[in-house]
Amino acid sequence: LLVLLAGSVFASVPNVASNLGVVPVPGYDHTPFGIASFVICAGYAVFGMGMFDIRPVARDALLDEVEDAVLVLDADGRLVDVNAASEALLATADPLGRPFDDVLPAVAASVELPDDGAARPTGTVTLDRGGETVYYASQVKPITKQGSVVGYSVALRDVTDRESYRRKLEERN
């Protein structure tokens, strides 16, 4: 947006200079130079910076609508993004930039962040939420860029009903 705004300002400068007569060639309309600068800035914003790229739109539309808690960590294990469903699990109001071990110690202790780029199978994490025991199925997937791990996604699905049913069946058997 700032690039487009700068392009708009640059586009008007030659026109204003032509109207004021402070141009190198008097009598020549220098407006096409302004239009060219705007086109260059707009092209950079759209194609170079991905202004209309689908990824940010998809992230907002999809990730925040998912009922599962999703946490995104950088390669050092610090929280860089969370969705709305995960905010109920977090102990702090501003978790971004903090180590995963500090924000969700019970989950961090039960999941392994793979260095080899392979996804880890789902495990069960037990959390105490307001005096109630809640069970989550966890899945950790590495985020890779050009073959190296740059972060991790941790997905937590509430499986309390399924786990309670399984425990009741074990007791009955």
Secondary structure as UniProt FT lines:
FT   HELIX           2..20
FT   TURN            26..27
FT   HELIX           31..43
FT   HELIX           44..48
FT   TURN            51..52
FT   HELIX           54..58
FT   HELIX           59..63
FT   TURN            64..65
FT   STRAND          69..74
FT   TURN            75..76
FT   STRAND          78..82
FT   HELIX           84..88
FT   TURN            96..97
FT   HELIX           100..103
FT   HELIX           105..110
FT   STRAND          120..129
FT   TURN            130..131
FT   STRAND          132..145
FT   TURN            146..147
FT   STRAND          148..158
FT   HELIX           160..172
//
